[in-house]
Amino acid sequence: MKYMLMVLGKQSDYEAMAGRASEGSPAWSEADLKAMFDHMGALNDDLAEAGELVDGQGLAEPRQARLVTAGADGAPVVTDGPYGETKEVLAGYWIVDVPDFARAAEIAARAHACPVPEGAPNPPVVVHPVGGAPGTEM
């Protein structure tokens, strides 16, 4: 079964990773970034080696997102990102193909164990089944 594992974040988290601290988000050092990239790289490598990784990506900072709707004529109407400064947004994801929810939860827990600087937020990883009929259980 396929699951999407989603890591959440805020614009302030991206700022902190760029070395700019804000309330609740201390600035990350080069060593902090290296630890994060090493952890995530090892996770990605292990998932790929096990044949469980379908796709995984980190996303650009929220301020680069745009909201697109359609005008009356069907043409795209583009506005600045739909996210307020304090709302969490999707920061990255994995699509994994694993036997069951328990395995997806193990992977999510490993992703959540990623090192972060002291005092930095570490939001949970959301595990969401991909596809499936409405009302089916995990």
Secondary structure, 3 states (H helix, E strand, C coil): CEEEEEEEECHHHHHHHCCCCECCECCCCHHHHHHHHHHHHHHHHHHHHCCCEEEEEECCCHHHCEEEEECCCCCEEEEECCCCCCCCEEEEEEEEECCCHHHHHHHHHHHHCCCCCCCCCCCCEEEEECCCCCCCCC
